[in-house]
């Protein structure tokens, strides 16, 4: 099972992230939850870039389907890159077996 | 309702066939005729007409074999033309129409019936093209004055449903045969009228079945509880039904047939609720009864309840026996799900906590989250409530339903080996725990909460592809579990002798990276050894130990040459890549002591080269920590050797001092020597002069080197000065002190 990034995002629950979607919409919010498909639930969202998406003004929480995400911008100090590399290596080893 | 005799439908009707068919299946035609012409149809006229026409037929000796396309439409015409309102008049007028219109027949008609209606034109006038609608209109009106009715055009039009341009010439030569055939058709059905009564029974078969009276749109309600329905709630079965199958729109109609409408319109939610509940208490409707509340209505109902609460109202008298909604009495959240709204008698300003759907958060993580939410929840308490009380779409799902859905999602995430599947998360929080333990005072004695992940028993699924007994071959089915090789790719190493320099370099780099990765996988295995050792049962422990030893050995060998000495070249190669440096830094802690020492030696020996290669990355300092650990385990002679290596050839020390890592390393070594000397009086450091000499040269270098080229170390050990004080005079000591700062 591809749970590497699920595990990774789980450790970021509660942190502030910016999710950029494939339709160029960027949403800033607190990561509320994530699942194995990397669907993301954000709370307290705000559209980061110029508010040319006014229809989002009233939205406080949102659910984003994982397949429409282009980027997720993370706080750098919350990420342990070494650990992530190790996790990736382990996953690669697992898949080989 | 048009029922054609079978034959006429299938082929282009030839009149003869039609005739035969018609003759044979007169019964059907009869009824059909009854349908089309109605009870009021006057038979007599038809029979008379038929006779007349039949005579005409004999007289003219018409060939009836003409194939007129689209004949089958005539039936259609007849039924349309008839227009059930017209009845007898219509039939009459039609017949008249035909007769009058056709010149041939008109003549006959005139002969036989001398008095056609004066309103009708006496003879064929130039053909006027009338639209079908007009013709219909005329026909209906019966005796309306009409222009020359091109008989042919009538029937032609009927097929075309519009004005038809037919050349008169065409008409004249064609008009007989179609007309005849039509008349034949018309006439024939009336031939055995008396047999009609016998077909009364058959009528029911012919008539299309009565319309199905089941007005249920969509699939019928499923009686049995399908797999995966949400848990039964202590509410009405009917409501449950609705909840389970929100897609099936059960029209109220059937209910109304049998029962009085259970819920009249425009009833307040309170009374609605009372009504809903009273049947509950009495006894439910039979299971077939449709639901009484739509989803939205239910939500609205609940909203109105909820809206009452934030104002601190009393518990509603609407809820009988606590059975209606598990809204306030939800089961305790399982597995640390933070689901479930707080009871309404909590602080009224408190927004419900955001429920995190992640199973099993580390307790610290959870604490962090709750803190966060408390910080934020206070600000938004009021406005949130107001918003909620007006939200028409809340409460569409009950708490249990939400939990049920989440449980399904989360079930998929339960893993048999959490350490493997959830590697990052587990380790991240372990590290955090360690960090916190370090930061905490030992006197505080607080126990850091540990994360205990529940483990699901591993179920072995061996996939066996589909096989049929006795079949010769195997099915080539490729699926997710059994992917088929698309391409048989064979790896061939390039034996090209003439390779460009760049390619060589790249290949070498790739080779290095590959080696590094291989070593990393070994390293990770070694790292995990301890953990696995604890978990694995007794029998397997020996095997695990063996494997661990092999791994370690492999690791060592990868850095060695054939004669068991540490390969400098290999080390340098690995260290030329950033990943390699990381690898070495982690590796050092796992290697046996002599091995580790050898590597450190190799590093210090080759420090200038390494420093040069590290110019871009500047990550040599990662090595400081493990190396200091190694140094502290060195013997005095080894330490001296190390210092010697570091100084190496002429001029090396200068380079060393220029590099941050080098300086740090040097200081570490010196500091360790000093520690040895001061702590252990029997230290053999001073036994030979090497140490002293080396320290002297270091001091010389330190003094001579300009302050700018001396890079500052990562940290300065405090006992350096005391070391130097042994060897140099005060003046120099002060200078050194300045340098060290």
Interface residues (C-beta under 8 A of the other chain):
Chain A: X1 X3 X4 X6 X7 X8 X10 X11 X13 X14 X30 X32 X33 X34 X35 X36 X41 X43 X44 X80 X82 X83 X84 X86 X87 X89 X90 X91 X93 X94
Chain B: X354 X356 X357 X358 X361 X365 X368 X369 X372 X376 X409 X412 X413 X415 X420 X421 X422 X423 X424 X425 X426 X427 X428 X429 X431 X517 X520 X521 X524 X582
